[in-house]
Amino acid sequence: MAALPETVSKAWDNREGPVVLATVDANGLPNAIYVTCVKKFDDDKLAIADNYFSKTRANIQARSKGAILFITKEEESFQVKGSIDYQTRGHIFNDMRDYLDAEYPVHAVAVLNVEAVYSGSEQLV
């Protein structure tokens, strides 16, 4: 597993708006959604709350890899790719549930394990 470079970790803390989470189904059909309930764990994991996943949940449970795309307030974009763990208990799940407002039901947490990081077409990791 890789880690976010320091510049990308700082960019994550300075992101603007929702992020895009992309997964792929068993037939190779991509699915992308906007997500706002996201959090960085250390520099090697990005967690996304499953509040209302449907196709995304099915793709993750079928062992889809994923990508997160985000943009900073300065309009720099970054993409983080990796495998995804689907967690319904444990430290990250509990932390995410406690982190979010109670109005958002956290059914599970999708944890993207950082394996590759891009800034535009340049691979950083």
KAFENMO-V984221 format. One record per helix or strand. SS is the DSSP state (~ for helix, > for strand). FROM is the first residue (numbers start at 1). TO is the last residue. If there is no record, write none. Layout:
<<SS	FROM	TO> <SS	FROM	TO>>
This chain:
<<~	6	13> <>	15	15> <>	19	24> <>	30	35> <>	38	41> <>	45	50> <~	55	61> <>	66	72> <>	77	87> <~	91	99> <>	108	119> <>	122	123>>
